[in-house]
Amino acid sequence: MFILLVASTDSQETLETVHHLTQATVSRGHRVVVFFNSQSTRLLGSDRDSPHLPALSELGVRLLACRTSVLETGLAPKVALMNGVEMSSLGELVDLMADAERVLFLG
């Protein structure tokens, strides 16, 4: 099963929910993509001290950052994105939503 998670806030609760939900889903053999938009893109800065997201990337989870949100939150060009994060767009989000069997919005 292909599951898409869409995160919108930069709260610690959102980060932990993404981490735990994704780990549980991947452990059951499902494919997961996490799309970060709006304020949640702040969670992706290389200056963050959280091991949660890099661990998900190592499991093969795609971590996508909305390019427009990264610019609007001021993350880029000041701070680089952490390893394993790909720049994306709302257009790709629409395509992912069409292909996913389940979509969960967090935040």
PyMOL commands that set and color helices and strands:
alter all, ss='L'
color gray80, all
select helices_A, chain A and resi 12-27+38-44+52-58+67-72+90-99
alter helices_A, ss='H'
color red, helices_A
select strands_A, chain A and resi 2-7+31-36+62-66+85-88+102-106
alter strands_A, ss='S'
color yellow, strands_A
deselect
rebuild
show_as cartoon
